């Protein structure tokens, strides 16, 4: 197995462990707002069930840009913790959309009884975040990037590259 294949499996492992993510949204003045929310991962994106009372939901209604961060808090050194950073575009999933019921069933299974209280509340809405690009850091000197929501096509970042964050020419 190649280093990139190992990284892909580590990426999936971290993503599978994560039941929530840190969010970065933009308010009406284009100021960044950091927050936190439970998430469900499916093949077509990341789903969030958010209350309009929360600033991040209002922000996403006005600007669909979303940054998500997942961090493996079990790592001892905060500089070397495994982490995933994603840049996404969101869309509201209406309650009459067939995806709504199927995604909510997954939320119910994952988060239990609290969903019975939250799902009927009119201020809660389902958002789908479509991943446009992302990064995965396995540790010191082990950074990978991907485009178009395809983490199975991770490209290693050359730490010696002058252009910070550019993929290595030899990455596969």
C-alpha positions as CSV (number, residue, x, y, z in Angstrom):
1,X,0.0,0.0,0.0
2,X,1.3,3.5,-0.9
3,X,1.6,6.4,1.5
4,X,-1.2,8.1,-0.3
5,X,-3.4,5.0,0.1
6,X,-2.6,4.8,3.8
7,X,-3.4,8.5,4.1
8,X,-6.8,7.9,2.4
9,X,-7.6,5.2,4.9
10,X,-6.6,7.4,7.8
11,X,-8.7,10.2,6.3
12,X,-11.8,7.9,6.2
13,X,-11.1,6.7,9.7
14,X,-11.0,10.2,11.1
15,X,-14.1,11.2,9.1
16,X,-16.0,8.1,10.4
17,X,-15.1,8.9,14.0
18,X,-16.3,12.5,13.7
19,X,-19.9,13.1,14.7
20,X,-19.5,16.8,14.7
21,X,-17.3,19.5,13.1
22,X,-16.1,23.0,13.6
23,X,-17.8,25.4,11.2
24,X,-16.7,28.6,9.6
25,X,-19.4,30.8,8.0
26,X,-19.6,34.4,6.9
27,X,-22.0,36.9,8.5
28,X,-23.9,39.6,6.6
29,X,-20.8,41.9,7.0
30,X,-18.5,39.1,5.6
31,X,-17.0,38.6,9.0
32,X,-16.0,35.0,9.9
33,X,-18.0,33.2,12.5
34,X,-16.8,30.0,14.1
35,X,-19.2,27.5,15.5
36,X,-19.8,23.8,16.1
37,X,-22.5,21.4,14.9
38,X,-23.3,17.6,14.6
39,X,-22.7,16.2,11.1
40,X,-23.7,13.2,9.1
41,X,-21.5,12.1,6.2
42,X,-22.9,10.6,3.0
43,X,-21.5,10.0,-0.5
44,X,-23.1,13.2,-1.8
45,X,-21.9,15.5,1.0
46,X,-22.0,16.4,4.6
47,X,-25.4,17.1,6.2
48,X,-26.0,19.5,9.1
49,X,-29.4,19.9,10.9
50,X,-29.3,23.5,12.1
51,X,-31.6,25.9,14.0
52,X,-32.3,29.3,12.5
53,X,-31.7,30.6,16.0
54,X,-28.0,29.9,15.5
55,X,-25.9,32.4,13.6
56,X,-24.3,29.7,11.4
57,X,-27.7,28.7,10.0
58,X,-28.6,32.3,9.2
59,X,-25.2,32.9,7.7
60,X,-25.6,29.9,5.4
61,X,-29.0,31.1,4.2
62,X,-27.3,34.3,3.1
63,X,-24.0,32.9,1.9
64,X,-23.6,29.2,1.1
65,X,-19.8,29.2,1.6
66,X,-18.8,26.9,4.5
67,X,-15.5,25.7,6.0
68,X,-15.5,22.6,8.1
69,X,-12.7,21.3,10.3
70,X,-12.4,18.0,12.0
71,X,-9.6,17.4,14.5
72,X,-8.5,14.2,16.1
73,X,-8.3,15.5,19.7
74,X,-6.7,12.3,20.9
75,X,-3.4,13.3,19.4
76,X,-0.9,14.4,22.1
77,X,0.9,17.1,20.1
78,X,-1.5,19.8,18.9
79,X,0.9,20.7,16.1
80,X,0.8,17.2,14.7
81,X,-2.9,16.2,15.3
82,X,-4.7,14.6,12.4
83,X,-7.1,17.0,10.9
84,X,-9.4,17.5,7.9
85,X,-10.2,20.9,6.5
86,X,-13.0,21.2,3.9
87,X,-14.2,24.1,1.7
88,X,-17.9,23.5,0.8
89,X,-21.0,25.1,-0.8
90,X,-24.3,24.4,1.0
91,X,-27.8,24.1,-0.1
92,X,-31.0,23.8,2.0
93,X,-32.8,20.5,1.7
94,X,-36.5,21.1,1.9
95,X,-38.6,18.9,4.2
96,X,-40.6,17.6,1.2
97,X,-37.4,16.5,-0.6
98,X,-37.0,12.7,-0.5
99,X,-33.5,13.1,0.9
100,X,-34.8,14.8,4.0
101,X,-36.5,11.7,5.4
102,X,-33.6,9.4,4.6
103,X,-31.0,11.7,6.1
104,X,-33.1,12.4,9.2
105,X,-33.3,8.6,9.7
106,X,-29.5,8.6,9.8
107,X,-29.4,11.5,12.3
108,X,-31.9,9.6,14.4
109,X,-29.8,6.5,14.4
110,X,-26.6,8.4,15.1
111,X,-27.8,10.9,17.7
112,X,-30.7,9.1,19.3
113,X,-33.8,10.5,21.1
114,X,-32.8,14.1,20.9
115,X,-33.7,14.0,17.2
116,X,-37.3,13.2,18.1
117,X,-37.4,16.6,19.9
118,X,-35.5,18.6,17.3
119,X,-36.8,17.2,13.9
120,X,-40.4,18.6,14.2
121,X,-39.2,22.1,15.3
122,X,-39.9,24.6,12.5
123,X,-36.7,26.6,13.1
124,X,-34.5,23.5,12.3
125,X,-33.4,23.0,8.7
126,X,-31.3,20.4,6.9
127,X,-28.3,21.7,4.9
128,X,-26.2,19.6,2.5
129,X,-22.6,20.7,2.2
130,X,-21.0,19.8,-1.1
131,X,-17.3,19.4,-0.8
132,X,-15.3,21.5,-3.3
133,X,-11.8,20.8,-2.0
134,X,-10.1,19.8,1.1
135,X,-6.9,18.9,3.0
136,X,-5.9,16.2,5.3
137,X,-2.9,16.4,7.7
138,X,-1.7,13.1,9.1
139,X,1.1,14.7,11.2
140,X,4.4,16.5,10.7
141,X,5.3,16.6,7.0
142,X,2.3,14.6,6.0
143,X,-0.1,16.9,4.3
144,X,-2.5,16.0,1.5
145,X,-4.9,18.0,-0.6
146,X,-7.8,17.0,-2.9
147,X,-10.2,18.7,-5.3
148,X,-13.9,18.2,-6.1
149,X,-14.9,16.3,-3.1
150,X,-12.8,13.2,-4.0
151,X,-10.5,12.4,-1.1
152,X,-9.7,9.1,-2.8
153,X,-7.5,11.3,-5.0
154,X,-5.3,12.7,-2.3
155,X,-2.1,14.5,-3.5
156,X,0.8,14.9,-1.2
157,X,1.9,18.4,-0.4
158,X,5.6,18.9,-0.9
159,X,6.8,20.7,2.3
160,X,9.8,22.1,0.3
161,X,7.5,23.8,-2.3
162,X,7.8,27.5,-2.4
163,X,4.1,27.9,-3.0
164,X,2.6,26.8,0.3
165,X,-0.1,24.2,-0.1
166,X,0.7,23.2,-3.7
167,X,0.6,19.5,-4.4
168,X,3.8,17.7,-5.0
169,X,4.6,17.0,-8.7
170,X,5.3,13.4,-7.8
171,X,2.1,12.7,-5.9
172,X,-0.2,10.1,-7.3
